[in-house]
């Protein structure tokens, strides 16, 4: 990105962009080299201006939520890393249907909905990301998913145009959706929730959170599950049976709590994490004949 492009980009937004910003400061795994530009937009208008700026110059865009479910490589990310804030994180409650900004922090949404006696998103308890990211990956448990509650989604298309996509056009699967094909940025989503007692909803959230705390390394830097569950089995069980718990490359270690997590012991590099992840895949393939598929998104360039 040229100096003139930096100046032009800065004029498009109210919050000054961060140039050459280390991604390790913005990912839950705490790895990643510098992004050319980290840009936070507070309005739909700002979002459209930044996207148009990037499209005109052929600059790639990566939408960053809370940095979970993401491995950013050590060489950093070219183009624009985009964060949604302001009106793009609003929650509008209307009976059982709620409209939520794509940048809304998911744990915040769960609590606000529970306080109003609205149930249906408890399956996302403990997911430390945004609504947009959760929709793209259809976050949830092995049996319940956020996509089950979606009525419609508004996206900014790859051409920079706002478009509302109805439920019958959306395709949700296990840890997957067609939203990346439909749009570049998830602007908002409408969910249809059911009524229940706030106390009962919060009890379910607390119960699910305790389970995650007991079974996952939530108190250490990690990116969430590294691999998807293969049909009829669980990636964590296969990795555990393959003896991967505690295996380490540099400061990247397979969690001793849950074998489908890689934790950063302090100074891990993305290359350590990726080397360890490939070792995990190769070991399971050799022992069980099953090739695990990545659940985390891997972005950026090698150092």
RALINTA-V769763 format. One record per helix or strand of 3 or more residues. SS is the DSSP state (h for helix, s for strand). FROM is the first residue (numbers start at 1). TO is the last residue. If there is no record, write none. Layout:
ss: (SS | SS)
from: (FROM | FROM)
to: (TO | TO)
//
This chain:
ss: (h | s | h | s | h | s | s | s | h | s | s | h | h | h | h | s | s | h | h | s | h | h | s | s | h | s)
from: (3 | 18 | 23 | 34 | 44 | 61 | 70 | 77 | 86 | 91 | 97 | 106 | 122 | 131 | 146 | 150 | 162 | 167 | 179 | 185 | 198 | 235 | 252 | 262 | 270 | 297)
to: (11 | 22 | 25 | 41 | 57 | 63 | 72 | 84 | 89 | 94 | 101 | 115 | 124 | 136 | 149 | 156 | 166 | 169 | 182 | 192 | 215 | 241 | 254 | 264 | 288 | 299)
//
